[in-house]
Amino acid sequence: MLAFILQTGNDELRRSPGTPVFTAPECCLGLTYHGKASDTWAVGVTLYCMILGEYPFLGDTLQDTYDRIVNNPIEIPDDVNPQLKNLIEGLLCK
Protein backbone atom coordinates (compact mmCIF):
# COMPACT_ATOMS: atom_id res chain seq x y z
CA MET A 1 0.00 0.00 0.00
CA LEU A 2 2.76 2.46 0.90
CA ALA A 3 4.48 1.78 -2.42
CA PHE A 4 1.20 2.55 -4.22
CA ILE A 5 0.81 5.85 -2.38
CA LEU A 6 4.39 6.87 -3.05
CA GLN A 7 4.16 5.84 -6.69
CA THR A 8 0.85 7.56 -7.47
CA GLY A 9 1.05 10.45 -5.03
CA ASN A 10 -2.48 9.59 -3.90
CA ASP A 11 -2.65 10.12 -0.15
CA GLU A 12 -6.45 10.34 0.16
CA LEU A 13 -7.69 8.87 3.41
CA ARG A 14 -11.09 8.37 5.01
CA ARG A 15 -10.49 7.48 8.66
CA SER A 16 -8.76 9.71 11.15
CA PRO A 17 -6.50 7.82 13.55
CA GLY A 18 -4.56 9.61 16.22
CA THR A 19 -4.92 12.01 19.11
CA PRO A 20 -8.02 14.24 18.79
CA VAL A 21 -6.29 17.56 19.59
CA PHE A 22 -4.04 17.03 16.54
CA THR A 23 -6.95 16.23 14.19
CA ALA A 24 -7.27 18.39 11.06
CA PRO A 25 -10.61 20.18 10.44
CA GLU A 26 -11.59 18.01 7.46
CA CYS A 27 -11.08 14.90 9.60
CA CYS A 28 -13.34 16.31 12.32
CA LEU A 29 -16.05 16.65 9.69
CA GLY A 30 -15.62 13.07 8.52
CA LEU A 31 -14.53 14.13 5.03
CA THR A 32 -12.02 12.40 2.80
CA TYR A 33 -8.71 14.09 3.44
CA HIS A 34 -5.09 14.06 2.29
CA GLY A 35 -2.51 12.58 4.64
CA LYS A 36 0.16 15.20 3.90
CA ALA A 37 -2.21 18.08 4.65
CA SER A 38 -3.36 16.39 7.84
CA ASP A 39 0.25 15.84 8.90
CA THR A 40 1.01 19.51 8.20
CA TRP A 41 -1.86 20.48 10.50
CA ALA A 42 -0.48 18.21 13.24
CA VAL A 43 2.96 19.86 12.90
CA GLY A 44 1.25 23.23 13.39
CA VAL A 45 -0.48 22.01 16.56
CA THR A 46 2.83 20.58 17.81
CA LEU A 47 4.69 23.84 17.17
CA TYR A 48 1.91 25.84 18.86
CA CYS A 49 2.18 23.57 21.91
CA MET A 50 5.97 23.87 22.01
CA ILE A 51 5.85 27.67 21.89
CA LEU A 52 2.76 28.42 24.00
CA GLY A 53 2.56 25.38 26.28
CA GLU A 54 -1.07 24.54 25.49
CA TYR A 55 -3.22 23.05 22.73
CA PRO A 56 -4.75 25.61 20.37
CA PHE A 57 -8.29 24.16 20.21
CA LEU A 58 -8.68 21.97 23.32
CA GLY A 59 -12.26 21.70 24.54
CA ASP A 60 -13.90 20.07 27.56
CA THR A 61 -15.19 17.13 25.50
CA LEU A 62 -14.21 15.42 22.25
CA GLN A 63 -17.11 17.10 20.42
CA ASP A 64 -16.19 20.50 21.88
CA THR A 65 -12.59 20.02 20.74
CA TYR A 66 -13.73 19.09 17.21
CA ASP A 67 -16.11 22.08 17.13
CA ARG A 68 -13.28 24.41 18.11
CA ILE A 69 -10.93 22.91 15.51
CA VAL A 70 -13.52 23.43 12.78
CA ASN A 71 -14.99 26.80 13.83
CA ASN A 72 -12.57 28.81 15.96
CA PRO A 73 -9.81 30.97 14.49
CA ILE A 74 -6.27 30.37 15.68
CA GLU A 75 -5.30 32.82 18.43
CA ILE A 76 -1.63 33.61 18.87
CA PRO A 77 -0.52 36.31 21.33
CA ASP A 78 0.97 39.48 19.86
CA ASP A 79 4.26 39.00 21.72
CA VAL A 80 5.11 35.87 19.68
CA ASN A 81 7.84 36.46 17.08
CA PRO A 82 6.06 37.62 13.87
CA GLN A 83 7.83 35.06 11.66
CA LEU A 84 6.97 32.24 14.06
CA LYS A 85 3.38 33.49 14.28
CA ASN A 86 3.18 33.52 10.48
CA LEU A 87 4.54 29.96 10.30
CA ILE A 88 2.01 28.63 12.83
CA GLU A 89 -0.86 30.44 11.10
CA GLY A 90 0.24 28.93 7.78
CA LEU A 91 0.42 25.41 9.20
CA LEU A 92 -2.98 25.79 10.86
CA CYS A 93 -4.69 27.37 7.86
CA LYS A 94 -8.26 26.08 7.46
N, C-alpha and C positions, 0 to 999 in steps of 0.2 A: 504494500500500500504506500509506504513512504517513497519508494522508487517511482511509483506512478505520480504522486504529488509533485515530486521534484522534477520529473520529466515533463509533465504537462503544465506545471505552474498553477494547477487547480487546487486551491486550499479551502474550498467551500466546506463548511461544517454545519451541522444541525443541532448538536447537543453541546451544552456548555458545562464541561467539567471544571472543577477548581473551586477556589475560595470565593464566596459571593462578593466580598468587597472589591475584588479585582475584576469582576465581570463587566464586560463591555456593554454599552446600552442596547445594541442590537440583540445580544444574547439574553438580556433581561426581558426583552419583548418576545422571545421565542422565535426570532427570525433566523433564516439562514445567514451565516456570517463567514467572513474570511479569517482564517487562523492568524495570518500575519498582522492584520488590523487589530484583532483581539489581543494579540501579544503586545502590540505597541501600546494599547490602552493600559495593559497591566504594568508595563514599564513606567508609564506616566503615574499610575497610582503608587508604585514602589518609590519613585523619585519624590513624589509629594510627601510620602510617609517619612522618607529619610531626611528631608529638609524641615518639615513642620511637625513631625512626631505624632501625627494622627492620620486617620483615613479621611479622604476628601468627601465621601458620601455615606458614611456609616449611619445607619438608622437603628431604631430600637428593635426592629424585627426584620426578618428577611425581606418581606414585602416592602417595608419602609425603606430599606437600603436600596432595593431595586427601583422604587419610585424616585428616590433622590438621584440615583445614577442617571435615570432617563430624563428627569425633569429639571433638576437644579443646575444652575450654572456653577462652574468651578470658581471658588473664592480663594484668592491668594493674597496675603497681606501686602501692603504697599512697600514694606521695608525689605521684601525679598529682592535680591539682585534682579534687575530688569531682564537680563539675558536668560537667567534661570527661570524666571516667571514666564517668559515667552516660550521656552522649551517645554515646560510643564503644560501650558495652555495648548501648545501644538500637539502634544502627546495625548491630551485628554479632550481633543476636539470632537464634538458630537456631530 
